[in-house]
């Protein structure tokens, strides 16, 4: 049966994995295409849809798989040096986050392997449920703040993870914020939050069921051992 440190580790791993899985659909070309159309990225950049999709696909490729973010249009890189440097910083944050998510998967696999006795399984599932419910609470609070003060939330996020002054761009001239306007980020943040909350609630419900089904067996085993 996991002690408090192990239970906390399992709960934190659960929250990280849920968040990581929830983000993945929003990195797909299909989602990005739809959201760029909604947010008017073609108007902002002046690119036709084919060029916009190609440029965005190259930037996302460099973000996830490595690259220099120097995709050209008409022989000139779309992103200037400051924008490219910021995207390298973003890649570093993504890599760090997904290393944590991968570590969370390892922790959950370790916990599942150790939880062979019924009582240990029940405790492990309770820890998983705690992590899922905790994530819901955090996301609801963060979401409420973001809905009513998105600009402030966006600024706080960038101050936490990026060097001061490295993330300020002019939407009149800088392609990065034209490709991904504020509407793109606000709607994506809400969508990620909704998916994460829905997935966390589902996992919390399933964890409660699994813990409850394991608990009677644990009690029965303990009773027999004491008789």
C-alpha positions as a Markdown table, in Angstrom:
| # | Residue | x | y | z |
|---|---|---|---|---|
| 1 | Unk | 0.0 | 0.0 | 0.0 |
| 2 | Unk | 1.6 | 3.3 | -1.0 |
| 3 | Unk | 2.5 | 5.8 | 1.8 |
| 4 | Unk | 1.8 | 9.5 | 1.6 |
| 5 | Unk | 4.8 | 10.4 | -0.5 |
| 6 | Unk | 4.1 | 7.6 | -3.0 |
| 7 | Unk | 0.4 | 8.5 | -3.1 |
| 8 | Unk | 1.3 | 12.2 | -3.8 |
| 9 | Unk | 3.7 | 11.0 | -6.6 |
| 10 | Unk | 0.9 | 8.9 | -8.1 |
| 11 | Unk | -1.6 | 11.8 | -7.9 |
| 12 | Unk | 0.9 | 14.2 | -9.5 |
| 13 | Unk | 1.7 | 11.7 | -12.3 |
| 14 | Unk | -2.0 | 11.2 | -13.0 |
| 15 | Unk | -2.6 | 14.9 | -13.4 |
| 16 | Unk | 0.5 | 15.3 | -15.7 |
| 17 | Unk | -0.5 | 12.4 | -17.9 |
| 18 | Unk | -4.1 | 13.6 | -18.2 |
| 19 | Unk | -2.9 | 17.1 | -19.2 |
| 20 | Unk | -0.3 | 15.8 | -21.6 |
| 21 | Unk | -2.9 | 13.5 | -23.4 |
| 22 | Unk | -5.4 | 16.4 | -23.5 |
| 23 | Unk | -2.9 | 18.7 | -25.3 |
| 24 | Unk | -2.0 | 16.3 | -28.1 |
| 25 | Unk | -5.2 | 16.7 | -30.3 |
| 26 | Unk | -4.5 | 20.5 | -30.4 |
| 27 | Unk | -1.1 | 20.0 | -32.0 |
| 28 | Unk | -2.6 | 18.3 | -35.0 |
| 29 | Unk | -2.8 | 20.0 | -38.5 |
| 30 | Unk | -6.6 | 19.5 | -38.6 |
| 31 | Unk | -7.2 | 21.5 | -35.4 |
| 32 | Unk | -4.7 | 24.2 | -36.1 |
| 33 | Unk | -6.2 | 24.7 | -39.6 |
| 34 | Unk | -9.7 | 25.1 | -38.3 |
| 35 | Unk | -8.6 | 27.5 | -35.5 |
| 36 | Unk | -6.5 | 29.6 | -37.8 |
| 37 | Unk | -9.5 | 30.0 | -40.1 |
| 38 | Unk | -11.7 | 31.0 | -37.1 |
| 39 | Unk | -9.1 | 33.5 | -35.9 |
| 40 | Unk | -8.5 | 35.1 | -39.3 |
| 41 | Unk | -4.8 | 34.2 | -39.6 |
| 42 | Unk | -5.1 | 34.4 | -43.4 |
| 43 | Unk | -6.3 | 38.0 | -43.2 |
| 44 | Unk | -3.5 | 38.9 | -40.7 |
| 45 | Unk | -0.7 | 37.4 | -42.7 |
| 46 | Unk | -2.1 | 37.9 | -46.2 |
| 47 | Unk | -1.2 | 34.3 | -47.1 |
| 48 | Unk | -3.5 | 32.1 | -49.1 |
| 49 | Unk | -4.7 | 29.0 | -47.1 |
| 50 | Unk | -2.3 | 26.7 | -48.8 |
| 51 | Unk | 0.7 | 28.8 | -47.9 |
| 52 | Unk | -0.6 | 29.4 | -44.4 |
| 53 | Unk | -1.0 | 25.6 | -43.8 |
| 54 | Unk | 2.4 | 24.9 | -45.2 |
| 55 | Unk | 4.1 | 27.6 | -43.0 |
| 56 | Unk | 2.3 | 26.6 | -39.9 |
| 57 | Unk | 2.9 | 22.9 | -40.5 |
| 58 | Unk | 6.7 | 23.6 | -40.8 |
| 59 | Unk | 6.7 | 25.6 | -37.6 |
| 60 | Unk | 4.9 | 22.9 | -35.6 |
| 61 | Unk | 7.2 | 20.3 | -37.1 |
| 62 | Unk | 10.2 | 22.3 | -35.9 |
| 63 | Unk | 8.6 | 22.7 | -32.5 |
| 64 | Unk | 7.9 | 19.0 | -32.0 |
| 65 | Unk | 10.7 | 17.3 | -33.9 |
| 66 | Unk | 13.4 | 19.9 | -34.2 |
| 67 | Unk | 14.4 | 22.5 | -36.7 |
| 68 | Unk | 15.5 | 26.1 | -37.1 |
| 69 | Unk | 12.0 | 27.8 | -37.6 |
| 70 | Unk | 13.4 | 29.5 | -40.7 |
| 71 | Unk | 10.7 | 28.4 | -43.1 |
| 72 | Unk | 10.8 | 30.9 | -46.1 |
| 73 | Unk | 8.1 | 32.4 | -48.2 |
| 74 | Unk | 9.3 | 34.0 | -51.3 |
| 75 | Unk | 12.9 | 33.4 | -50.3 |
| 76 | Unk | 12.6 | 35.2 | -46.9 |
| 77 | Unk | 12.1 | 33.5 | -43.6 |
| 78 | Unk | 8.6 | 34.0 | -42.2 |
| 79 | Unk | 9.8 | 34.5 | -38.7 |
| 80 | Unk | 12.5 | 37.0 | -37.9 |
| 81 | Unk | 15.4 | 36.3 | -35.5 |
| 82 | Unk | 13.6 | 37.3 | -32.3 |
| 83 | Unk | 10.6 | 35.1 | -33.3 |
| 84 | Unk | 12.8 | 32.2 | -34.1 |
| 85 | Unk | 14.6 | 32.6 | -30.7 |
| 86 | Unk | 11.2 | 32.7 | -28.9 |
| 87 | Unk | 10.1 | 29.5 | -30.7 |
| 88 | Unk | 13.3 | 27.8 | -29.6 |
| 89 | Unk | 12.4 | 28.8 | -26.0 |
| 90 | Unk | 8.9 | 27.4 | -26.5 |
| 91 | Unk | 10.3 | 24.2 | -27.8 |
| 92 | Unk | 12.4 | 24.0 | -24.6 |
| 93 | Unk | 9.3 | 24.4 | -22.5 |
| 94 | Unk | 7.4 | 21.7 | -24.5 |
| 95 | Unk | 10.3 | 19.3 | -24.2 |
| 96 | Unk | 10.5 | 19.8 | -20.4 |
| 97 | Unk | 6.7 | 19.4 | -20.1 |
| 98 | Unk | 6.6 | 16.2 | -22.1 |
| 99 | Unk | 9.6 | 14.8 | -20.2 |
| 100 | Unk | 7.5 | 15.3 | -17.0 |
| 101 | Unk | 4.5 | 13.6 | -18.8 |
| 102 | Unk | 6.7 | 10.6 | -19.8 |
| 103 | Unk | 8.0 | 10.4 | -16.2 |
| 104 | Unk | 4.4 | 10.4 | -15.0 |
| 105 | Unk | 3.7 | 7.4 | -17.3 |
| 106 | Unk | 6.7 | 5.6 | -15.7 |
| 107 | Unk | 5.4 | 6.4 | -12.2 |
| 108 | Unk | 1.9 | 5.0 | -13.0 |
| 109 | Unk | 3.4 | 1.9 | -14.6 |
| 110 | Unk | 5.5 | 1.4 | -11.5 |
| 111 | Unk | 2.5 | 1.9 | -9.2 |
| 112 | Unk | 0.4 | -0.6 | -11.2 |
| 113 | Unk | 3.2 | -3.1 | -11.0 |
| 114 | Unk | 3.6 | -2.8 | -7.3 |
| 115 | Unk | -0.1 | -2.8 | -6.5 |
| 116 | Unk | -0.7 | -6.6 | -6.5 |
| 117 | Unk | -2.5 | -7.0 | -3.2 |
| 118 | Unk | -6.1 | -5.8 | -3.2 |
| 119 | Unk | -5.5 | -3.2 | -0.5 |
| 120 | Unk | -2.6 | -1.8 | -2.4 |
| 121 | Unk | -4.7 | -1.6 | -5.6 |
| 122 | Unk | -7.4 | 0.2 | -3.8 |
| 123 | Unk | -4.9 | 2.7 | -2.3 |
| 124 | Unk | -3.3 | 3.2 | -5.7 |
| 125 | Unk | -6.7 | 3.9 | -7.4 |
| 126 | Unk | -7.6 | 6.4 | -4.6 |
| 127 | Unk | -4.3 | 8.2 | -5.4 |
| 128 | Unk | -5.1 | 8.3 | -9.1 |
| 129 | Unk | -8.6 | 9.6 | -8.3 |
| 130 | Unk | -7.1 | 12.3 | -6.0 |
| 131 | Unk | -4.8 | 13.4 | -8.8 |
| 132 | Unk | -7.6 | 13.6 | -11.3 |
| 133 | Unk | -9.9 | 15.6 | -9.0 |
| 134 | Unk | -7.0 | 17.9 | -8.0 |
| 135 | Unk | -6.4 | 18.7 | -11.7 |
| 136 | Unk | -10.1 | 19.6 | -12.1 |
| 137 | Unk | -9.9 | 22.0 | -9.2 |
| 138 | Unk | -6.7 | 23.7 | -10.5 |
| 139 | Unk | -8.1 | 23.9 | -14.1 |
| 140 | Unk | -11.4 | 25.4 | -12.9 |
| 141 | Unk | -9.7 | 28.1 | -10.9 |
| 142 | Unk | -7.2 | 28.8 | -13.7 |
| 143 | Unk | -9.9 | 28.7 | -16.3 |
| 144 | Unk | -12.1 | 31.2 | -14.4 |
| 145 | Unk | -9.1 | 33.6 | -14.1 |
| 146 | Unk | -8.3 | 33.2 | -17.8 |
| 147 | Unk | -11.8 | 33.8 | -19.0 |
| 148 | Unk | -12.1 | 37.1 | -17.1 |
| 149 | Unk | -8.5 | 38.2 | -17.5 |
| 150 | Unk | -6.9 | 36.3 | -20.4 |
| 151 | Unk | -4.3 | 39.0 | -21.1 |
| 152 | Unk | -3.1 | 38.9 | -17.5 |
| 153 | Unk | -3.1 | 35.1 | -17.4 |
| 154 | Unk | -1.1 | 35.0 | -20.7 |
| 155 | Unk | 1.4 | 37.5 | -19.3 |
| 156 | Unk | 1.8 | 35.5 | -16.0 |
| 157 | Unk | 2.4 | 32.3 | -18.0 |
| 158 | Unk | 5.1 | 33.9 | -20.1 |
| 159 | Unk | 6.8 | 35.5 | -17.2 |
| 160 | Unk | 7.1 | 32.2 | -15.5 |
| 161 | Unk | 8.6 | 30.3 | -18.4 |
| 162 | Unk | 10.3 | 32.8 | -20.7 |
| 163 | Unk | 13.0 | 35.6 | -20.4 |
| 164 | Unk | 11.6 | 39.1 | -19.9 |
| 165 | Unk | 11.0 | 40.9 | -23.2 |
| 166 | Unk | 11.5 | 37.8 | -25.3 |
| 167 | Unk | 7.8 | 37.3 | -26.0 |
| 168 | Unk | 6.5 | 40.7 | -26.9 |
| 169 | Unk | 5.6 | 41.1 | -30.5 |
| 170 | Unk | 3.8 | 43.6 | -32.7 |
| 171 | Unk | 0.8 | 42.2 | -34.5 |
| 172 | Unk | 1.1 | 44.8 | -37.2 |
| 173 | Unk | 4.5 | 43.5 | -38.3 |
| 174 | Unk | 5.5 | 40.3 | -36.6 |
| 175 | Unk | 4.4 | 37.1 | -38.3 |
| 176 | Unk | 4.3 | 34.9 | -35.2 |
| 177 | Unk | 1.4 | 36.7 | -33.7 |
| 178 | Unk | -0.3 | 37.1 | -37.1 |
| 179 | Unk | -0.1 | 33.3 | -37.6 |
| 180 | Unk | -1.4 | 32.7 | -34.1 |
| 181 | Unk | -3.6 | 35.6 | -33.1 |
| 182 | Unk | -4.9 | 36.1 | -29.5 |
| 183 | Unk | -8.2 | 34.5 | -30.5 |
| 184 | Unk | -6.3 | 31.4 | -31.5 |
| 185 | Unk | -4.7 | 31.1 | -28.0 |
| 186 | Unk | -7.8 | 32.0 | -26.0 |
| 187 | Unk | -10.0 | 29.5 | -27.7 |
| 188 | Unk | -7.3 | 26.8 | -27.6 |
| 189 | Unk | -6.7 | 27.3 | -23.9 |
| 190 | Unk | -10.4 | 27.0 | -23.2 |
| 191 | Unk | -10.7 | 23.9 | -25.4 |
| 192 | Unk | -7.7 | 22.2 | -23.7 |
| 193 | Unk | -9.2 | 23.0 | -20.4 |
| 194 | Unk | -12.5 | 21.5 | -21.3 |
| 195 | Unk | -11.0 | 18.3 | -22.6 |
| 196 | Unk | -8.7 | 18.0 | -19.6 |
| 197 | Unk | -11.5 | 18.5 | -17.2 |
| 198 | Unk | -13.8 | 16.0 | -19.0 |
| 199 | Unk | -11.0 | 13.4 | -19.1 |
| 200 | Unk | -10.0 | 14.0 | -15.5 |
| 201 | Unk | -13.7 | 13.6 | -14.3 |
| 202 | Unk | -13.9 | 10.3 | -16.3 |
| 203 | Unk | -10.7 | 9.0 | -14.7 |
| 204 | Unk | -11.8 | 10.1 | -11.2 |
| 205 | Unk | -15.1 | 8.3 | -11.6 |
| 206 | Unk | -13.4 | 5.1 | -12.9 |
| 207 | Unk | -10.7 | 5.3 | -10.2 |
| 208 | Unk | -13.5 | 5.5 | -7.5 |
| 209 | Unk | -15.2 | 2.5 | -9.0 |
| 210 | Unk | -11.9 | 0.5 | -9.1 |
| 211 | Unk | -11.0 | 1.5 | -5.6 |
| 212 | Unk | -14.4 | 0.5 | -4.3 |
| 213 | Unk | -14.3 | -2.9 | -6.0 |
| 214 | Unk | -10.8 | -3.6 | -4.6 |
| 215 | Unk | -11.6 | -2.5 | -1.0 |
| 216 | Unk | -14.0 | -5.3 | 0.0 |
| 217 | Unk | -11.5 | -7.9 | -1.2 |
| 218 | Unk | -8.8 | -6.2 | 0.9 |
| 219 | Unk | -11.0 | -6.1 | 4.0 |
| 220 | Unk | -12.0 | -9.8 | 3.5 |
| 221 | Unk | -8.3 | -10.8 | 3.1 |
| 222 | Unk | -7.4 | -8.9 | 6.3 |
| 223 | Unk | -10.3 | -10.5 | 8.2 |
| 224 | Unk | -9.2 | -14.0 | 7.2 |
| 225 | Unk | -5.6 | -13.3 | 8.1 |
| 226 | Unk | -6.7 | -12.3 | 11.6 |
| 227 | Unk | -8.9 | -15.3 | 12.3 |
